Amino acid sequence: MKEPFSILVVEDELITAENIRESLTKGGYRVAGVASTGPEALGIMAVERPHLVLCDIKLKGGMDGTELAGIVAEQYDVPVIFLTAFSDKEILSRVTDSAAYGYLMKPFDERELHSNIEIAIQKHRADQAVRESETHLRQINERLHATVIGIIEAMTVVVETRDPYTAGHQRRVAELAGAIGKDMALPSETLEGMILAAAIHDIGKLGVPSELLSKPSRLNDVEFQLIKFHSRAGYDILKNIDFPWPIAEIVHQHHEKMNGSGYPRGLEGSAILIEARIIAVADVVEAIVSHRPYRPALGLKTALDELAGHRGILYDPAAVDSCLSLFDRGFTFTKSIRDTLGPSL
């Protein structure tokens, strides 16, 4: 047999409390207890765990009904219906701002009481269903988010397998770009998309002959044109994936320059996404400080001089300033993509 719906009555007028108890019992409800103060009501709540609370607004003992309703809603997720003999604006305002599911003016009849209880029950069940749905959707989004990161990590491994000389390049660019973005106070959603785009910004190199990627001498003009195509190739690989960030376009633009001298489209200034402008700064630094098949590493000073010398010309000035400041404060490459994203993202 189904357990009857239990209700806690919080009323400091004894006669009124007993009348309500009798009415509830006749209506088939179970009275979990009767309290005259907030602390007494909370003591009963902890033991009985009723399904609903009928609560007078003005109570003895210092805690009023609206305060009690807030605690009941937060700690127990139980609906509250207010009872009061007053209808002034102050009380109505407090009721509106509270966690109440109903409001009854005393005196009230049984039909009005039972009707308000049933409405509160249904409304609370609907609210619970909404919260459960939101929780379920959030869990699905979290799993999808983790899947996206896993796929991007797998893509970086594939690229680096074909180009061993730049193994770790994308990860380090993602780390530095993420640090620059944080220093520039990018919105968290923009920052996350940029880090993930940076982690696969060279995915277009999958379409470049591997002998060019590992050539121990400088590329001729024809070979360099093939290498330059990787930005467009990366865009073509990613453009049909429905990421929640403009990852394909960021990858497409990561070799564009502020003065329009970059490739593949010769975009200028603000026509280049801020994410791509930041990645361009991180990319050039990492490329200069790392060993390449055709030359040894050139050192951090050379990389920072390149940025400072072309600030506002080739590279976004705000991104350059943040990058220079980061290295002045001791920035080093140490993290994985997941660590770069961080728990807050």
C-alpha positions in Angstrom: 0.0 0.0 0.0 1.3 3.5 -0.9 2.5 5.6 2.0 0.2 8.6 2.5 1.6 12.1 1.6 3.1 13.6 4.8 2.9 17.2 5.8 4.5 19.2 8.6 2.4 22.0 10.1 4.3 25.0 11.5 1.7 27.2 13.3 2.1 29.0 16.7 -1.7 29.2 17.3 -2.7 25.9 18.9 -6.3 26.0 17.9 -5.5 26.8 14.3 -2.8 24.1 14.2 -5.3 21.4 15.5 -7.9 22.5 13.0 -5.4 22.1 10.2 -4.3 18.7 11.5 -7.9 17.5 11.6 -8.5 18.8 8.0 -5.4 17.1 6.7 -6.2 13.8 8.3 -9.7 13.9 6.9 -8.2 14.6 3.5 -6.0 11.4 3.6 -2.7 13.1 4.4 -0.4 12.1 7.2 0.6 14.8 9.6 4.3 14.4 10.2 4.2 16.8 13.2 3.1 20.2 14.5 5.7 22.9 15.4 5.3 26.4 16.7 8.8 27.7 16.0 11.4 27.4 13.2 14.0 25.4 15.2 11.3 23.0 16.4 10.2 22.6 12.8 13.7 21.9 11.6 14.1 19.2 14.3 11.0 17.4 13.0 12.2 17.9 9.4 15.5 16.1 10.2 13.6 13.0 11.6 10.4 12.8 9.6 11.4 14.2 6.2 7.8 15.3 5.3 6.8 15.8 1.7 5.4 19.3 2.3 5.4 22.1 4.9 2.4 24.3 5.8 4.0 27.3 7.5 2.7 30.4 9.2 4.8 33.5 8.2 4.9 35.0 11.7 6.3 32.5 14.2 7.6 32.6 17.8 11.3 32.3 18.7 13.0 34.7 16.3 12.9 32.8 13.0 10.0 33.7 10.7 8.3 31.5 8.1 10.2 32.9 5.1 13.6 32.2 6.8 12.4 28.7 7.6 11.1 28.2 4.0 14.6 29.1 2.6 16.3 26.5 4.9 13.7 23.8 4.1 14.1 24.4 0.3 17.9 24.4 0.4 18.5 21.5 2.8 15.6 19.3 2.1 14.1 20.3 -1.3 10.6 20.2 0.2 7.8 22.6 -1.0 6.4 25.2 1.5 2.9 26.7 1.5 2.6 29.9 3.6 -0.3 30.6 6.0 -1.0 34.1 7.3 -3.8 36.3 8.7 -2.1 39.4 7.2 -2.1 40.7 3.7 0.0 43.9 3.9 2.5 44.7 1.1 5.6 43.8 3.2 4.4 40.3 3.8 3.3 39.8 0.2 6.7 41.0 -1.0 8.5 38.5 1.4 6.3 35.7 0.1 7.1 36.6 -3.5 10.8 36.6 -2.8 10.7 33.3 -0.9 10.9 29.7 -1.9 7.1 29.2 -1.3 4.9 27.1 -3.5 1.7 28.7 -2.3 0.0 31.2 -0.1 -3.2 30.9 2.0 -5.0 33.7 3.9 -6.5 32.7 7.2 -9.2 31.7 7.7 -9.4 29.2 4.7 -11.7 26.3 4.1 -10.8 22.6 3.6 -11.3 22.7 -0.2 -9.0 25.7 -0.5 -6.3 24.1 1.7 -6.4 20.7 -0.2 -6.4 22.4 -3.6 -3.3 24.4 -2.7 -1.6 21.3 -1.4 -2.3 19.4 -4.6 -1.1 22.3 -6.8 2.1 22.6 -4.7 2.7 18.9 -5.0 2.4 18.9 -8.8 4.5 22.0 -9.2 7.2 20.6 -7.1 7.2 17.3 -9.0 7.4 19.3 -12.3 10.4 21.3 -10.9 12.1 18.1 -9.8 11.6 16.7 -13.3 13.1 19.8 -14.9 16.1 19.7 -12.5 16.7 16.0 -13.3 16.5 16.7 -17.0 19.0 19.5 -16.7 21.3 17.3 -14.7 21.0 14.5 -17.3 21.7 17.0 -20.1 24.7 18.4 -18.2 26.1 14.9 -17.8 25.7 14.2 -21.5 27.4 17.5 -22.4 30.3 16.7 -20.0 30.7 13.3 -21.7 30.6 14.8 -25.2 33.1 17.5 -24.1 35.5 14.8 -22.8 35.0 12.9 -26.1 35.9 16.1 -28.1 39.1 16.6 -26.1 40.0 12.9 -26.5 39.5 13.1 -30.3 41.6 16.2 -30.6 44.4 14.6 -28.5 44.3 11.6 -30.9 44.5 14.0 -33.9 47.7 15.6 -32.4 49.3 12.1 -32.1 48.5 11.3 -35.7 50.1 14.5 -37.0 53.2 14.1 -34.8 53.6 10.5 -35.9 54.1 11.7 -39.5 56.3 14.7 -38.5 58.6 13.5 -35.7 60.7 16.6 -35.8 57.8 18.7 -34.6 56.6 16.2 -32.0 55.1 18.1 -29.2 55.0 21.4 -31.2 51.2 21.6 -31.2 50.9 20.8 -27.5 53.4 23.5 -26.7 51.7 26.0 -28.9 48.4 25.2 -27.2 50.0 25.7 -23.8 51.6 29.0 -24.6 48.5 30.2 -26.5 46.4 29.3 -23.5 48.7 31.2 -21.1 48.5 34.2 -23.4 44.7 34.0 -23.6 44.4 33.8 -19.9 46.7 36.7 -19.4 44.6 38.7 -21.9 41.4 37.7 -19.9 39.7 36.0 -22.8 36.2 34.6 -21.9 36.6 30.9 -20.7 34.6 29.5 -23.7 36.8 31.4 -26.2 39.9 30.4 -24.4 38.9 26.7 -24.4 38.2 26.7 -28.2 41.5 28.4 -28.9 43.5 25.9 -26.9 41.8 23.0 -28.7 42.3 24.7 -32.1 46.0 25.2 -31.2 46.3 21.6 -30.3 45.5 20.6 -33.9 46.5 23.7 -35.8 48.9 21.8 -38.0 46.5 18.9 -38.8 46.6 20.0 -42.5 50.2 18.6 -42.6 48.6 15.2 -43.0 48.3 16.2 -46.7 51.9 17.3 -47.0 54.5 14.7 -48.2 56.4 13.4 -45.2 59.7 13.9 -47.0 59.1 17.6 -47.0 58.3 17.7 -43.3 61.6 16.1 -42.5 63.8 17.6 -45.2 67.2 18.4 -43.7 67.7 21.5 -45.9 65.7 24.6 -46.6 62.6 24.2 -48.8 62.6 25.6 -52.4 59.7 27.9 -53.5 57.6 25.0 -54.8 58.1 22.9 -51.7 57.2 25.9 -49.5 54.0 26.5 -51.4 53.0 22.9 -50.6 53.8 23.4 -46.9 51.8 26.7 -46.9 48.7 24.7 -48.1 48.4 23.0 -44.7 46.3 25.9 -43.3 43.7 25.4 -46.0 44.0 21.6 -45.8 43.4 21.8 -42.0 40.3 23.9 -42.6 38.9 21.4 -45.1 39.5 18.5 -42.7 37.7 20.3 -39.8 35.0 22.4 -41.5 32.3 19.8 -41.4 32.7 18.9 -37.7 30.1 20.7 -35.6 32.4 22.0 -32.9 30.9 24.5 -30.4 33.9 26.8 -31.3 35.1 28.1 -34.7 38.0 25.6 -34.7 38.2 25.1 -38.4 38.4 28.9 -39.1 41.0 29.4 -36.4 43.1 26.7 -37.9 42.6 28.3 -41.3 43.8 31.7 -40.1 46.8 30.8 -37.8 49.4 31.9 -40.4 47.7 35.2 -41.2 49.5 38.4 -40.3 48.3 41.8 -39.0 49.5 43.7 -42.1 48.0 41.3 -44.5 51.2 39.6 -45.5 50.2 36.2 -44.1 48.5 33.2 -45.8 46.4 31.7 -47.2 44.0 34.7 -47.6 46.0 37.7 -46.7 43.6 38.8 -43.9 44.5 41.9 -42.0 44.0 43.2 -38.4 40.6 42.5 -36.8 39.5 40.4 -39.8 41.7 37.7 -38.2 40.1 36.0 -35.2 41.7 36.9 -31.9 42.2 33.1 -31.3 44.2 32.9 -34.5 46.2 36.0 -33.7 47.2 34.6 -30.3 48.1 31.2 -31.8 50.3 32.9 -34.5 52.3 34.5 -31.7 52.7 31.2 -29.8 53.5 29.3 -33.0 56.4 31.6 -34.0 57.9 31.5 -30.5 57.7 27.7 -30.3 59.1 27.3 -33.9 62.1 29.5 -33.2 63.0 28.0 -29.8 62.8 24.4 -31.1 65.1 22.3 -33.3 64.1 21.8 -36.9 65.4 19.4 -39.5 67.2 22.2 -41.4 68.5 24.2 -38.4 69.2 24.0 -34.7 67.1 25.8 -32.1 67.6 29.5 -32.2 66.9 30.3 -28.6 64.3 32.2 -26.6 65.9 35.6 -27.1 65.7 35.3 -30.9 62.0 34.4 -30.5 61.2 37.3 -28.2 63.2 39.8 -30.4 61.1 38.6 -33.4 57.9 39.4 -31.5 59.1 42.8 -30.2 60.5 43.8 -33.6 57.2 43.0 -35.5 54.7 44.0 -32.8 51.6 45.4 -34.4 53.1 44.7 -37.9 53.0 41.0 -38.2 51.7 40.1 -34.7 48.8 41.3 -32.5 50.3 43.9 -30.1 48.2 42.7 -27.1 49.2 39.1 -27.7 52.8 40.1 -28.0 52.8 42.1 -24.8 51.2 39.2 -22.9 53.7 36.7 -24.3 56.7 38.9 -23.5 55.3 39.5 -20.0 54.8 35.7 -19.5 58.4 34.8 -20.3 59.6 37.8 -18.2 57.7 36.1 -15.3 59.4 32.8 -16.0 56.9 30.9 -18.2 58.1 27.4 -19.3 56.5 24.6 -21.4 55.4 21.8 -19.1 51.8 20.8 -19.5 49.5 18.4 -21.4 46.5 19.7 -23.4 44.1 18.6 -20.5 46.3 20.4 -18.0 46.4 23.5 -20.2 42.6 23.5 -20.3 42.4 23.3 -16.5 39.5 22.4 -14.2 37.8 25.7 -14.6 37.3 25.1 -18.3 
